[in-house]
Amino acid sequence: MFSSLRIRNYRLFAMGQAVSNTGTWMQRIAQDWLVLSLTGSATAVGITTALQFLPMLLFGLYGGLIADRCDKRRLLLATQSVMGLTGLALAVLTLSGHVHIAHVYVLAFVLGLATVVDNPARQTFVSEMVGPAQIRNAVSLNSANFQSARLVGPAVAGVLIAAVGSGWAFLFNGLSFIAPVASLLLVRTGELHRTERVPRCKGQLREGLSYVRSHPELMWPIVLVGFVGTFGFNFPIWLTAFTDRVFQEGAGTYGLLNTLMAVGSVAGALLSARRGTSRMRLMAGAALLFGVLEVLAALTPSFWLFAALMAPIGIMGLTFNVTANSSVQLASDPAMRGRVMSLYMMVFMGGTPIGGPIMGWITDTFGARVGFLSGGVVSAVVAVGVGLALARAGGLRLRFDMRRGHRHLRFVPRESGPEPDTGPKSAAPAGPGSERERVPSAA
């Protein structure tokens, strides 16, 4: 489960990220509550989230191209420093009593600009630290790291907001970026599994898009990630609305709901770290269950049942995310990985500027339950569609068999012949001379 941590460079990186991630979650909770306090509007929370992710939608592919061309460690030193400075600026404005909603909007956009380069650089730098054999484990531990911080960050933020206000949470986040910067400075560059930098030439963005389009094992997971990320992961909007309007509670309850979801997310990430393979059917199935659980949470009348559903929603959301992320990384040519992962993150996070305001408007207009229900329905329906598309690309079809003692629902080859292996796995790295590490599209 923790095999990647045996590697010194990755261990240092993970320790720095653990501190920074705690601050990031504190700022997320404090920022959502600050915006709601300043405006009283779920739509304003959606706009803030949208502005933070709008740069990813506009410039995401360029971030991946920069990551493919440049030294990733140096890029991360720059981006992590900028992200820390945005937290400090918001802390100064809030603690001095001069904060305005326009300040929050501007700083959210600046943070998003840094994230455009930080995300693909960080994703691909992990593979340079651990090598191809440990990518899946490292991706899972990254998610566990991020979600473990979610256990601490929201709880601490809730206490700070109630006791002394949001500004101290922003201050902690700004200072927390000292840890990842220090860990990057301590990395032993001679132990990295460096990939050859892509030379500067014309048409490289089009080349990346064509590459993804021609490989179903890349295209369909990215399509699914785009829809689920755009419409299914709008928890800042829904949980603030449920806390304030449905259950009529305060910031402490909002922090509690986020913490419960984080418990499930950590469990999902650690379970993914134990798996040695990435299966496309697991990805589609997790996305389907994620959507169904959101629908159930939207309809439940009880606060405690709603709170209890946060953990399984977290498990399914992280299982889906980790499986899609590691499958796409393993299926990508190393020379294309930065552009592929930037497209992955662009549709996952860059869809928020579209989904955030839409879900915020639905939540304000029709209520928190309808907003949450809409996100769950979209996630479930698209998961079914993408699952069928992946099966078709792999030469499979869905067969119903109502006979006793038989599996009632299974995928079989389109043409007659032996039944497919029920558990195809991610292709292991083929060796130093192989051109790409692929995941079978029928997995």
BELMO-V524141 format. One record per pair of residues at least 12 apart in sequence whose ideal C-beta (glycine too) atoms are under 6 Angstrom apart, sorted by the first residue. I is the first residue (numbers start at 1). J is the second residue. Records with the same first field share a line. If there is no record, write none. Layout:
I->J / J
This chain:
1->273 / 274
3->137
4->130 / 134 / 137 / 138 / 141
7->130
9->129 / 187 / 191
10->129 / 130
12->183 / 186
13->183
14->145
16->179 / 180 / 183
17->145 / 180
18->145
19->176 / 179
20->176 / 177 / 179 / 180
21->146 / 149
22->149 / 152 / 153
23->172 / 173 / 176
25->149 / 150 / 153 / 154
26->153 / 156 / 157 / 169 / 172 / 173
27->87 / 170 / 173
29->154 / 157 / 255
30->157 / 161 / 166 / 169
32->45 / 236 / 240
33->161 / 251
34->166
35->48 / 104
36->240
38->101
39->101
42->237 / 241 / 360 / 363 / 364
43->360 / 361 / 364
45->236 / 237 / 240
46->237 / 356 / 357 / 360
48->104 / 108
49->236 / 352 / 356
50->352 / 353 / 356 / 357
51->105 / 108 / 109
52->108 / 111 / 112
53->112 / 349 / 350 / 352 / 353
54->353
55->112 / 113 / 116
56->116 / 346 / 349 / 350
57->350 / 353
59->116
60->342 / 346 / 350
61->205 / 342
63->116 / 117 / 120 / 342
64->120 / 338 / 339 / 342
65->204 / 339
66->117
67->120 / 121 / 124 / 338
68->198 / 338 / 339
69->197 / 198
72->121 / 125
73->184
75->117 / 121
76->121 / 184
77->184
79->114 / 117 / 118
80->177 / 180 / 181
82->114
83->114 / 177
84->174 / 177
86->107 / 110 / 111
87->170 / 173 / 174
88->174
89->107
90->107 / 170
91->167 / 170 / 171 / 174
94->166 / 167 / 170
95->167
119->345
120->338 / 341 / 342
123->341
124->337 / 338
126->138
128->192 / 193 / 194
131->193
132->429 / 437
135->329
136->326
137->273
139->322 / 325 / 326
140->269 / 272 / 273 / 322
141->273
143->269 / 318 / 322
144->266 / 269 / 270
147->262 / 265 / 266 / 269
148->266
150->262
151->259 / 262
154->255 / 258 / 259
155->255 / 259
157->169
158->251 / 252 / 255
161->251
162->251 / 252
195->334
208->339
211->336
216->393 / 441
217->331 / 439 / 441
218->328 / 331
220->386 / 389 / 390
221->324 / 327 / 328
222->344 / 347
224->287 / 386
225->324 / 347 / 348
226->347 / 351
227->382
228->287 / 379
229->348 / 351
230->351 / 354 / 355
231->355 / 375 / 378
232->375 / 379
234->355 / 359 / 375
237->359 / 360 / 363
238->371 / 372
239->257
241->363 / 368
242->368
245->368
246->368
247->303
257->310
260->307 / 310 / 311
261->310 / 314
263->311
264->311 / 312 / 314 / 315
265->314 / 318
267->315
268->315 / 318 / 319
269->318
272->319 / 322
277->425 / 426
278->323 / 326 / 327 / 426 / 439
279->443
280->390 / 443
282->323
283->320 / 323 / 324
284->383 / 386 / 387
286->316 / 319 / 320
287->320 / 383
288->380 / 383
289->316
290->316 / 317 / 320 / 379
291->376 / 379 / 380
292->380
293->309 / 312 / 313
294->375 / 376
295->373 / 376
297->309
298->369 / 372 / 373
327->439
328->344
330->426 / 437 / 439
331->438 / 439
333->436
359->371
362->374
391->411
393->441
394->441 / 442
395->414
396->411 / 442
397->414
399->412
424->440 / 443
426->439
